[in-house]
Amino acid sequence: MIGYILLASGIAYVAWSLACLEINARKALALGIPIVRLPIDVNNIFWILLQPHIWKVLDCLPFPWASYPRVVRYLRRGWYIPAKAESHVQLGPVWALVTPVAFDVHVAEPDAILEILTRRGDFQRPIAELKLLELYGPCISTAPWEDWPRHRKPIATPFNETLMKPIWDESLRQARGMLASWVAKADAGIPSYQQDTRTLSLNVLSAIGFGAFHDFRRSDEPVTDEIGGYHDSLKTVLDNIILLMLVPFHILAKLPGRYARIGRAGIDYKKHMVKLLEDETAALGQGKPSSGAIMPSFVRAAELYHREQTANPESHAKTGKSGLSVEEILGDLFVINFAGHDTTANMSAFAVVCLAAHPEVQAWVAEEVALATKEYTNMEDWDYKIVYPQLKRCRAVVYETLRLYPPVPALPSITSNRTHTLRVDNQTFTFPAGTKFTSNLRAMQTHPDYWPDAGEWRPSRWIANPAPTDSPLTQETMTRERFQVPDKTIFFPWGEGPQVCPGKKFAEVEEVAVLACLFKVHRLKIKKRHSTESDSAVHKRFEKCINDIDLEMLVRLRDGDQVTLVCNEA
Ligand code: HEM
């Protein structure tokens, strides 16, 4: 009897899903765009639990992933990472992925993406889907569009040009530490360049944002961070972010072993942030200097909030507020740590391993670094204002890496509560309220219609007036080289429009400093597994590693340490 009931329920569920799929498909077809039907929503909880086992089996079969039909491939979470621009090359610049739950309009056309990202009032962030980011309080990522400027102002204010010199100096200091520790490993190889680039990015952000300075320590060196200290708790929180988003840290702290440690780190991190805010408020009140660049603007936001709340309690509670509450500040500080850390770290890991596989690009970069820094005996003295603008080839490496491996590969949005038109490829489409969109940044940045040799990692594509390759770089030919973005509407790794990433230049300056430091005198190479391993076998291993990407939260190498890097003097 129970068997029949289960069977009947199963059949009813399948029939209901197929009916919903068909209803959604008709709605999407009515828009006049191509569609792809998926019988299951990729966010269906049963599917989330089941799918890893299915892919494990499929991945073992001797068929290339590309040979599976779309309906199989697109059921995999993050399918658009390996697909690059393929779906748009085949289906056009706009098409809809239809499931029994909804349809999602995928866009990869320069002007259309620019429109979506600029008209943020019409194409808004799907804040309901981002609620998990509210680990420590309401934040910029989940603020409704009308309330978002209240968060943006204190966050964006400190990210100005005066911050760049400290970022440059600290990034160089950290990179020198990383380089020394890599050279010390000599031919044994670097235990984990992927972990090390994470450490570096965390150290720079902690120092610049929050005045917490740390010396660089390689991944295999003994941990000396005090457990429960700022650095340790932040690192533990960021390393376990998905678990912490799903299980509140107070609950985790009561569980045994590793979970308790993660939960306690969540609690400790909050205590550190509250104390930092209190200390900063006291310091600024006494006219003392701030310990980090980010806090003063939050202290001012907290004061404004408090002042208005005290002066006008009723209207403050009902109508638009000014400033930020302590909860909101904690929420925003967490977003800064989250958004600023792994994005830069993942980009750095991709850049380092690509360079290791391309000795000719290292030589090209090194030539520029040598010339731009020739006046200096010590790296400590490299002047941001003089050296950074000359490092156009280093910037080109950053941009080319972000083109192929954007940490945020797609930006979701949803139309606000009325119909909206959007021009795509000279056609005007009308979308009802609540239509979901995916601006497919990685597809745009790897689309063969816009990028010659789109799949090739070739930093020189960003340099106009390139110096002749058959003679050494001179001051004159270096000065003539120009860094240029081919077309701003086909490159969006930081988003665009009002909600563009405020940490754009932070990340750029940091990575350029790291590259300049690494390649001034040294070179990286991929360690051979044995002395007779051929260069082509090494390159194959690199290709496998660089294409083995996952999207836990952001695009990253699944296991960068599939290849070991060696760092030596040139
Ligand atoms: C390579 C490094 C980075 C990449 C690729 C990146 C990318 C992005 C993207 C795509 C967005 C979303 C834009 C949108 O929704 O339209 C974003 C937002 C944001 N990023 Fe970054 N980011 C990077 C580094 C940083 C750094 C270093 C910081 C801070 C230290 C930072 C802080 C933020 C914040 C606070 C937001 C939210 C902005 C808002 O909602 O108004 N990011 N970033």
Residues whose N, C-alpha, C, O or C-beta is under 5 A from the ligand:
A	BS01	HEM	I140 R152 I336 A339 G340 T343 T344 M347 P407 V408 P493 W494 G495 E496 P498 Q499 V500 C501 P502 G503 K504 F506 A507
